[in-house]
Amino acid sequence: MLYEKRVLIAEDSVLLRRLVVSMLQVAGDFVVDEAGDGAEALAALRANRYDLVVSDWNMGGLDGLQLFRAMRDEPALAGIPFILMSGEHTPDTIARAVDAGVFGFLPKPFSRDQLARQVERVLAARVAA
């Protein structure tokens, strides 16, 4: 049996979260878990092993960028690739994400193919590293 990659989706919109989960399940061999906000995602990350996190930037409480930074502060989580999604995709927003060190950035709205390409690129880069 092939190893299925385990992905955590952190998104406060239930509709969008389910859409991203569905897109990933169609796109490849992924086991996908869901978190409704950054704090829930951080708890899931501490309890399970993940190959990738895809997170919305703008969430109440712990937002996506804060989640990413919290992960980088914990050695057990620091190496997990992280893709940030945002409806705000100005050059300044993208620069902030890149400067923080996120592995990928997905401007909303995006297609299943765009998501799949970004996920494949990030996971391939991790394997190559």
N, C-alpha and C positions, 0 to 999 in steps of 0.2 A: 504494500500500500504506500502510495506517495505521501510525503509529509505535507499536511495542509498548514498553510500559514495562518496564524491567529492574529486577528486585527481587532483593535478596540476603536469604536466610533464614539466620540464625545460631541454631542450636539443637543442643545436645549429644545429645539423644535422636534416634537415627536414625528411629525410628518416627514420632515427632511431627513431625520435620523433613519427612519424606516426606508426611505428612498435610497439613501447611501448604502445601507445594509443590503438591500435588494440588488443594487448595481454591482456591488462587490461579489455577491454570491453568484450572479450570472457571469461575471467577468473571469472568475477563476476558482481555484480550490482554496477558498478561504473559510475559516471558522470565524464568524464575526460576533463580537459582543458589543453591547450598547451601554452608554452612560449618558445620563441626562444633564450633567454639568461637570465642571472640572474636578470638584471634590469627589464626586462619585467615580470619576475616571481614575483619580489618584488612588482611591481605595481599591479599585479593581486591579490596577497595575501592581499594587503591593501584594495582592492575593494570588495573582495569576501570571503566567509567562506570556508575553506578547511579542510578535515580530514587528508590529507597526501600530502607531496611533495616528488616527485621522481625527482632527479636532476643529470645531468651529472656534473662531477667534472671540466673537462677541457672545458670551454667556454670562448669566448672573453669577455672582459669587466669584469663584475662581475661573477666570477667563482662559482661553486657549493659550495665550502667550505665558500667562502665569503658571498654567499647568506644565508647559514645556520647561520653564525655568525650575519649577519644583522637581521635575524629573531629573534635570541635570544636576541638582543638588544631592540626589540619592545615587550612590554608586551602582546599586542593583538595577536602576532604571535609566541611568545616564546614556547607555548605548542604544536605546530603542529608537529607531527612526521615527520621525514625527512630520506629518503633513498638516499644515494649517489651512483651513478654509475660511474665506471671508467674502461678504458682499461688498466690502470696502476694498477696492483694489487700485487705489491711487499709487503713484510712484513712491510716495512717502510711506504708505502702509506696507508695501512690498519690501521697501528698503529696511523698515523696522524688523520685519520677519526675517529677512536675510541676515541682518546684523545680529539678530538674536541667535542665529545658527540653525533655524529649522531646516529640515532636509528638503521640503517641498512646499509650494504655495498653490492653492487652487482657488481661483476667483469664482464666486458664485454668480450666476448659475453655471453649471458645468454638465457635460454629457457623460454617459457611462464610459465612452471611449477615452475622454480626457482623464477621468478618474483612474481607469485601468492603466493608461500610459504612465501617469504620475506614480501610481503604486508600484508598477513594474520597474520604473526607473530608480525609485528610492530603494526598493528591495535588492535590485541588481547592484547598486552602488554599495550596499552594505556587504553583500557577498564578496565583491571585488576588494573591499578594504581589508 
